[in-house]
Amino acid sequence: MYTQFTAEEARAIDSKFTLPRFLCRPGGAIGWWFLAYPWPVDHWAVTAFWSLFTGYFLFCWTSCFHETVHQTLTSSKKVSIWLGRFLGMAMFVPYTAYRETHIRHHAYLNKPYDWELWPYASPSCSLGFRRVFVILDLLCGVITSPIIYGRIYFHPASPLRNPAVRRTIRNEYLGMLAFWGLVLGLIQYYHVWGGFVKAWLIPVMIASVLQTGRKLTEHLGMASFDPLQGTRTVLGKNWLTRFTTFVNFDIFIHGPHHRHPRVAHNLLAQKMNDYLEDNPGTDFPVYQHYWEATRAMLPFLFRNPGCGVNAGGQTPAQHDVDVQDFVADVNREVLARS
């Protein structure tokens, strides 16, 4: 349930100043207000602007959710857990199911047992199925994400055997059902379905497109199991890329984050720069602009939406151990062992 950090990792998390990254988080609430009470005028173009505005800041909250499962958001693990549970409840994804899926995503990147990259990394999923699913995933992530993260709990081959963990996920599902039952009941009672669709559902669907687009940009078409070679990393050079990276907790600097999932997010850029300096002859998939990384992904989106074996990678070694927590260095603690 708790990520185990070394003393050095814990000090780095404790010493970073996270508050400025939260200053943009009220943007979602501002957007909701102006969608519910149109300002400055009630015009479709203004509504479209506030929908995109709100959707982007809800997308930023998905990055915050990601930090809570790593428990690198603050020095308090309990804050991460309860904030994560609240965000997961709103996103239809139980916190613990996301965390257990994400632990294995880091440990087994692009491999068939990378539960988060199903169906893209699964050799048992046909090309036709993946082509259909990737479009649904991109356009209807609000539906596909709960399916992807729920598989680790409901699938018969789930690695989750700890009764306490399964009980926690069950309780999070029950809490989610109670919360949304109350919300939908109040919406029906007050007959405000139009406002719910306008102020909540449409921005959430926009946020889900951005979130799935980020996932696909960083992973689709990548064959390597090595974190730095098997993900696309964006090291921004202009102010816009730097700003969007900043408000999304540096998740765009994806390679070093995948190799060192316990490292504080403010240290990821330096990690990547160190790898570039120490390996001048290595062609890492690093981009200066996010659109460049997206452009590199697009051919795979239509031609072959796959990762690992499905992207032409080798069949991995036999899977003989189930990693149950984030490790300090995936290459040394997982890949070297396999």
Phi, psi and omega per residue, in radians:
M1 nan -0.610 -3.138
Y2 -1.882 2.368 3.024
T3 -1.265 2.317 -3.139
Q4 -1.644 1.960 -3.127
F5 -1.775 2.636 2.943
T6 -1.285 2.913 3.135
A7 -1.057 -0.673 -3.137
E8 -1.173 -0.747 3.118
E9 -1.119 -0.723 -3.140
A10 -1.125 -0.693 3.113
R11 -1.113 -0.700 3.141
A12 -1.121 -0.697 3.116
I13 -1.195 -0.704 -3.107
D14 -1.200 -0.547 -3.033
S15 -1.546 -0.273 -3.117
K16 -1.294 2.678 -3.109
F17 -1.870 1.796 -2.995
T18 -1.573 -0.427 -2.979
L19 -0.888 -0.767 -3.138
P20 -0.995 -0.491 3.139
R21 -1.272 -0.278 3.102
F22 -1.598 -0.138 -3.043
L23 -1.110 -0.448 3.132
C24 -1.521 -0.145 -3.064
R25 -1.125 -0.595 3.088
P26 -1.125 -0.157 3.133
G27 -0.968 -0.630 3.122
G28 -1.104 -0.745 3.138
A29 -1.163 -0.666 3.096
I30 -1.081 -0.795 3.122
G31 -1.084 -0.731 3.103
W32 -1.014 -0.752 -3.101
W33 -1.068 -0.811 -3.083
F34 -1.336 -0.308 2.992
L35 -1.363 -0.663 3.120
A36 -1.301 -0.628 -3.141
Y37 -2.207 1.501 -2.971
P38 -0.851 2.324 3.122
W39 -2.603 2.463 -0.032
P40 -1.398 -0.327 3.086
V41 -2.438 2.769 3.102
D42 -1.589 1.468 -3.085
H43 -2.319 2.548 -3.073
W44 -1.009 -0.641 -3.125
A45 -1.162 -0.683 3.107
V46 -1.184 -0.714 3.092
T47 -1.079 -0.722 3.108
A48 -1.084 -0.721 3.120
F49 -1.066 -0.857 -3.107
W50 -1.190 -0.506 3.080
S51 -1.162 -0.785 3.101
L52 -1.155 -0.725 3.116
F53 -1.027 -0.873 -3.124
T54 -1.156 -0.737 3.138
G55 -1.035 -0.696 -3.138
Y56 -1.125 -0.751 -3.098
F57 -1.280 -0.464 2.988
L58 -1.191 -0.618 3.035
F59 -1.049 -0.713 3.098
C60 -1.064 -0.577 3.106
W61 -1.195 -0.482 3.065
T62 -1.168 -0.581 3.066
S63 -1.189 -0.635 3.058
C64 -1.125 -0.728 3.089
F65 -1.005 -0.730 3.108
H66 -1.049 -0.723 3.124
E67 -1.150 -0.586 -3.116
T68 -1.163 -0.586 -3.121
V69 -1.279 -0.497 3.021
H70 -1.331 -0.387 -3.073
Q71 1.108 0.592 3.061
T72 -1.836 0.114 -3.092
L73 -1.182 -0.873 3.105
T74 -2.424 3.089 3.103
S75 -1.293 -0.253 3.138
S76 -1.631 1.972 3.114
K77 -1.190 -0.571 -3.136
K78 -1.155 -0.632 3.075
V79 -1.078 -0.785 3.119
S80 -1.047 -0.773 -3.081
I81 -1.132 -0.845 -3.062
W82 -1.302 -0.608 3.015
L83 -1.149 -0.716 3.102
G84 -1.086 -0.687 3.115
R85 -1.145 -0.676 3.112
F86 -1.138 -0.824 3.141
L87 -1.129 -0.731 3.133
G88 -1.099 -0.645 3.108
M89 -1.085 -0.699 3.128
A90 -1.224 -0.496 -3.058
M91 -1.722 0.083 3.129
F92 1.152 0.441 3.134
V93 -2.245 1.961 3.125
P94 -1.050 2.382 -3.100
Y95 -0.942 -0.848 -3.053
T96 -1.221 -0.609 3.068
A97 -1.118 -0.738 3.095
Y98 -1.098 -0.799 -3.108
R99 -1.073 -0.821 -3.123
E100 -1.137 -0.648 3.077
T101 -1.154 -0.756 -3.042
H102 -1.242 -0.585 3.068
I103 -0.998 -0.780 -3.111
R104 -1.331 -0.442 3.033
H105 -1.096 -0.730 3.108
H106 -1.233 -0.753 -3.070
A107 -1.220 -0.617 -3.009
Y108 -2.189 0.771 -3.120
L109 -0.834 2.209 3.050
N110 1.196 0.101 3.123
K111 -1.625 2.862 -3.121
P112 -1.019 -0.437 3.141
Y113 -1.715 0.359 2.931
D114 -1.465 1.652 -3.015
W115 -1.129 -0.476 -3.091
E116 -1.319 -0.497 -3.131
L117 -1.688 0.324 2.945
W118 -1.225 2.421 0.048
P119 -1.620 0.052 -2.979
Y120 -1.134 -0.551 -3.110
A121 -1.744 0.042 -3.072
S122 -1.645 2.029 3.123
P123 -1.107 -0.360 -3.123
S124 -1.379 -0.165 3.116
C125 -1.658 2.128 -3.055
S126 -1.198 2.828 3.105
L127 -1.065 -0.730 3.134
G128 -1.061 -0.770 3.121
F129 -1.098 -0.760 -3.127
R130 -1.139 -0.614 3.117
R131 -1.157 -0.671 3.098
V132 -1.260 -0.781 -3.048
F133 -1.145 -0.659 -3.074
V134 -1.134 -0.570 3.087
I135 -1.222 -0.759 3.070
L136 -1.082 -0.719 -3.138
D137 -1.080 -0.722 -3.098
L138 -1.277 -0.745 -3.046
L139 -1.567 -0.442 -3.074
C140 -2.277 0.812 -3.135
G141 -1.029 -0.446 3.108
V142 -1.110 -0.352 3.084
I143 -1.734 -0.776 -3.057
T144 -1.268 -0.560 -3.127
S145 -1.074 -0.824 3.065
P146 -1.042 -0.540 3.099
I147 -1.198 -0.834 -3.098
I148 -1.060 -0.827 -3.071
Y149 -1.416 -0.357 3.091
G150 -1.372 -0.333 -3.095
R151 -1.021 -0.634 -3.065
I152 -1.173 -0.302 3.095
Y153 -1.685 -0.708 -3.013
F154 -1.632 -0.395 -3.050
H155 -1.220 2.397 -3.139
P156 -1.055 -0.468 -3.128
A157 -1.650 0.311 -3.120
S158 -1.013 2.409 3.076
P159 -1.335 -0.114 -3.101
L160 -1.343 1.887 -3.138
R161 -2.040 -0.174 -3.132
N162 -1.298 2.032 -3.110
P163 -1.026 -0.621 -3.129
A164 -1.135 -0.711 3.129
V165 -1.157 -0.778 3.140
R166 -1.134 -0.646 3.109
R167 -1.142 -0.690 3.116
T168 -1.096 -0.776 3.121
I169 -1.114 -0.731 3.100
R170 -1.007 -0.797 -3.128
N171 -1.147 -0.607 3.094
E172 -1.180 -0.648 3.052
Y173 -1.123 -0.751 3.128
L174 -1.107 -0.715 3.084
G175 -1.098 -0.675 3.120
M176 -1.126 -0.755 3.124
L177 -1.120 -0.690 3.126
A178 -1.162 -0.754 -3.127
F179 -1.079 -0.886 -3.083
W180 -1.285 -0.477 3.024
G181 -1.102 -0.722 3.108
L182 -1.167 -0.805 -3.117
V183 -1.060 -0.877 -3.100
L184 -1.165 -0.590 3.074
G185 -1.108 -0.725 3.115
L186 -1.179 -0.655 3.109
I187 -1.095 -0.748 3.115
Q188 -1.159 -0.716 -3.110
Y189 -1.091 -0.720 -3.099
Y190 -1.651 0.014 3.098
H191 0.937 0.981 -3.114
V192 -2.138 0.659 -3.140
W193 -1.090 -0.652 3.128
G194 -1.078 -0.766 3.107
G195 -1.152 -0.634 3.108
F196 -1.106 -0.795 3.132
V197 -1.117 -0.753 -3.071
K198 -1.234 -0.805 -3.014
A199 -1.581 -0.387 -3.088
W200 -2.060 -1.018 -2.963
L201 -1.114 -0.805 -3.119
I202 -1.120 -0.848 3.074
P203 -1.040 -0.641 3.122
V204 -1.140 -0.681 3.111
M205 -1.167 -0.640 3.055
I206 -1.111 -0.785 3.120
A207 -1.058 -0.671 -3.123
S208 -1.193 -0.589 3.060
V209 -1.120 -0.773 3.121
L210 -1.114 -0.751 -3.121
Q211 -1.142 -0.804 3.115
T212 -1.165 -0.664 3.077
G213 -1.045 -0.691 3.089
R214 -1.112 -0.803 -3.142
K215 -1.042 -0.801 -3.121
L216 -1.163 -0.714 3.139
T217 -1.054 -0.682 -3.076
E218 -1.421 -0.315 -2.992
H219 -2.226 -0.586 -2.973
L220 -1.122 2.287 3.120
G221 1.509 0.000 -3.122
M222 -1.581 2.189 -3.034
A223 -1.718 -0.478 -3.016
S224 -1.274 2.609 3.038
F225 -1.582 -0.159 3.099
D226 -1.302 2.263 -3.060
P227 -1.007 -0.656 -3.097
L228 -1.369 -0.485 3.141
Q229 -1.681 -0.346 -3.061
G230 -1.715 0.140 3.070
T231 -2.408 2.734 3.036
R232 -1.658 2.293 -3.099
T233 -1.986 2.398 3.109
V234 -2.011 2.006 3.035
L235 -1.881 1.708 -3.004
G236 -1.156 2.460 3.082
K237 -1.931 -0.492 3.126
N238 -1.682 2.938 -3.022
W239 -1.139 -0.613 -3.079
L240 -1.189 -0.807 3.131
T241 -1.134 -0.680 3.106
R242 -1.126 -0.719 -3.116
F243 -1.155 -0.828 -3.122
T244 -1.156 -0.568 3.035
T245 -1.120 -0.762 -3.106
F246 -1.064 -0.849 -3.066
V247 -1.325 -0.153 3.065
N248 -1.901 0.453 3.030
F249 0.983 0.640 3.033
D250 1.046 0.396 -3.138
I251 -1.157 -0.369 3.116
F252 -1.165 -0.411 3.090
I253 -1.453 1.264 -2.787
H254 -1.438 -0.604 -3.098
G255 -1.035 -1.019 3.124
P256 -1.107 -0.524 3.067
H257 -1.116 -0.656 -3.142
H258 -1.252 -0.600 3.131
R259 -1.326 -0.612 -3.077
H260 -2.171 1.297 -3.020
P261 -1.223 -0.091 3.104
R262 -1.829 0.027 -3.119
V263 -1.375 2.429 3.092
A264 -1.020 2.405 -3.010
H265 -1.060 -0.487 -3.115
N266 -1.282 -0.117 3.131
L267 -1.763 -0.051 -3.025
L268 -1.182 -0.695 -3.139
A269 -1.076 -0.741 3.122
Q270 -1.150 -0.647 3.082
K271 -1.026 -0.814 -3.113
M272 -1.167 -0.710 3.103
N273 -1.091 -0.639 3.103
D274 -1.141 -0.738 3.121
Y275 -1.129 -0.678 3.109
L276 -1.130 -0.720 -3.127
E277 -1.221 -0.663 -3.090
D278 -1.407 -0.266 -3.105
N279 -2.288 1.157 -3.044
P280 -1.110 -0.376 -3.114
G281 -1.620 0.001 -3.097
T282 -1.657 2.299 -3.129
D283 -1.621 1.471 3.112
F284 -1.321 2.518 3.079
P285 -1.335 1.263 -3.115
V286 -1.973 2.368 -3.070
Y287 -2.223 2.631 3.136
Q288 -1.542 -0.379 -3.121
H289 -2.280 2.519 -3.099
Y290 -1.153 -0.554 3.141
W291 -1.145 -0.500 3.100
E292 -1.177 -0.741 3.099
A293 -1.134 -0.701 3.122
T294 -1.122 -0.720 3.125
R295 -1.093 -0.623 3.107
A296 -1.202 -0.484 -3.140
M297 -1.417 -0.582 -2.939
L298 -0.929 -0.729 3.136
P299 -1.011 -0.584 3.138
F300 -1.307 -0.474 3.139
L301 -1.031 -0.675 -3.077
F302 -1.750 -0.606 -3.030
R303 -1.499 -0.877 -3.070
N304 -2.675 1.480 3.134
P305 -1.281 1.489 -3.108
G306 -2.568 2.921 3.064
C307 -2.384 2.827 3.074
G308 1.020 -2.190 -3.129
V309 -1.014 -0.677 -3.124
N310 -1.256 -0.165 3.072
A311 -1.908 0.268 3.110
G312 1.688 0.135 3.131
G313 -1.354 2.924 3.131
Q314 -1.325 2.720 3.044
T315 -1.187 2.216 -3.078
P316 -1.221 2.857 3.079
A317 -1.118 2.860 -3.113
Q318 -0.974 2.332 3.126
H319 -1.425 1.928 -3.022
D320 -2.141 0.041 -3.123
V321 -2.558 2.529 3.117
D322 -1.884 1.859 3.110
V323 -1.236 2.277 -3.026
Q324 -2.053 0.169 3.057
D325 -2.677 2.798 3.057
F326 -1.156 2.423 -3.126
V327 -1.788 2.945 -3.114
A328 -1.332 -0.680 -3.092
D329 -2.536 1.891 -3.079
V330 -1.054 -0.689 -3.105
N331 -1.075 -0.736 -3.060
R332 -1.442 -0.613 -2.987
E333 -1.720 -0.279 3.136
V334 -2.168 -1.015 -3.066
L335 -1.116 -0.737 -3.129
A336 -1.110 -0.600 -3.130
R337 -1.233 -0.535 -3.109
S338 -1.603 nan nan
